[in-house]
Amino acid sequence: QREVTTLRRQVQNLHHNNRQLLGEELSGTTVRDLQFLVNQVEMSLHSIRKRKEQVMAAEIHELNQKGLLVQKENIELDKKLSIAHEQNIELRKQLSAAMKSSEQQACGSSSKAAAGLLLSTRVREPNIDLELRQQEHEDE
């Protein structure tokens, strides 16, 4: 029974102290007690600000790390794009040579049924598709 009474008193005191820290129930409080409350609030505020700075510093560090990863990924994608561009140039050269060869062979024939190749390029992020297709020639 005593223990329950003691615990109830402690809970009541904690509620009272909490309300005072929130600026409530301050009537009848001495200057000394008010100064004590001010000191408690300032210490709590200092701890809160310190913790906030720690959390923000950790978040900044994490975001910087993510930024570095994005930069590395960007460099890799740029390299892949450059390689694809070089391959595209090489395919165009091969296509041009093949078209010249096919035109020379079909030059004597009356029909231009021998179709040339047309390179169509479509860039779709993140892949680059290169495809060869036959070009249809209209009869003259």
Buried (B, 14 or more C-beta within 10 A) or exposed (E): EEEEEEEEEEEEEEEEEEEBEEEEEEEEEEEEEEEEBEEEBEEEEEEEEEEEEEEEEEEEEEEEEEEEEEEEEEEEEEEEEEEBEEEBEEBEEEBEEEBEEBEEEBEEEEEBEEEBBEBEEEEEEEEBEBEEEEEEEEEE
